[in-house]
Amino acid sequence: MTANRILARAGVDCIVASGAEAGGHRGAFLRSPEECLVGTFALIPKIADQVRAPLIAAGGRERCRLMIW
């Protein structure tokens, strides 16, 4: 079971998702760090496909272009 599903089943209000480029901390603990090197903008759709909890994308905007949708 993924950490996202564990959190959703626990009834959290939202999930804050931080991709590998956020830096300075480890974003997941259920797998090795090497398996967790997914960028924020690739991570959000993967989590959204697994849970219905609201998602907050945090960290990892290394270029201003990524902030303009």
C-alpha positions as a Python dict, from the first residue, in 0.01 Angstrom:
ca = {
    (1, 'M'): (0, 0, 0),
    (2, 'T'): (131, 344, -85),
    (3, 'A'): (178, 620, 171),
    (4, 'N'): (-94, 816, -12),
    (5, 'R'): (-351, 543, 40),
    (6, 'I'): (-249, 504, 404),
    (7, 'L'): (-301, 877, 456),
    (8, 'A'): (-635, 878, 274),
    (9, 'R'): (-763, 582, 477),
    (10, 'A'): (-655, 760, 795),
    (11, 'G'): (-893, 1041, 700),
    (12, 'V'): (-648, 1326, 646),
    (13, 'D'): (-793, 1656, 525),
    (14, 'C'): (-538, 1685, 242),
    (15, 'I'): (-208, 1546, 115),
    (16, 'V'): (93, 1771, 59),
    (17, 'A'): (300, 1626, -225),
    (18, 'S'): (662, 1730, -263),
    (19, 'G'): (866, 1605, -557),
    (20, 'A'): (1232, 1509, -570),
    (21, 'E'): (1343, 1854, -685),
    (22, 'A'): (1214, 2017, -363),
    (23, 'G'): (1549, 1933, -201),
    (24, 'G'): (1673, 1919, 153),
    (25, 'H'): (1447, 1642, 276),
    (26, 'R'): (1324, 1298, 189),
    (27, 'G'): (974, 1293, 45),
    (28, 'A'): (886, 930, 126),
    (29, 'F'): (980, 668, 380),
    (30, 'L'): (818, 344, 263),
    (31, 'R'): (1071, 294, -20),
    (32, 'S'): (1437, 368, -79),
    (33, 'P'): (1528, 730, -165),
    (34, 'E'): (1629, 625, -516),
    (35, 'E'): (1278, 494, -584),
    (36, 'C'): (1125, 828, -484),
    (37, 'L'): (1296, 1053, -738),
    (38, 'V'): (976, 1172, -905),
    (39, 'G'): (929, 1540, -987),
    (40, 'T'): (639, 1736, -840),
    (41, 'F'): (454, 1783, -1169),
    (42, 'A'): (477, 1410, -1246),
    (43, 'L'): (391, 1314, -888),
    (44, 'I'): (58, 1499, -857),
    (45, 'P'): (-129, 1303, -1129),
    (46, 'K'): (4, 973, -989),
    (47, 'I'): (-132, 1054, -645),
    (48, 'A'): (-460, 1191, -785),
    (49, 'D'): (-517, 857, -957),
    (50, 'Q'): (-486, 676, -622),
    (51, 'V'): (-680, 891, -374),
    (52, 'R'): (-967, 1138, -359),
    (53, 'A'): (-816, 1362, -89),
    (54, 'P'): (-732, 1720, -192),
    (55, 'L'): (-368, 1759, -304),
    (56, 'I'): (-128, 2045, -246),
    (57, 'A'): (181, 2060, -468),
    (58, 'A'): (473, 2184, -258),
    (59, 'G'): (827, 2281, -350),
    (60, 'G'): (1026, 2208, -658),
    (61, 'R'): (946, 2497, -886),
    (62, 'E'): (1296, 2547, -1020),
    (63, 'R'): (1185, 2765, -1311),
    (64, 'C'): (929, 3045, -1319),
    (65, 'R'): (780, 2897, -1638),
    (66, 'L'): (648, 2603, -1436),
    (67, 'M'): (448, 2838, -1215),
    (68, 'I'): (252, 2988, -1505),
    (69, 'W'): (-33, 2762, -1619),
}
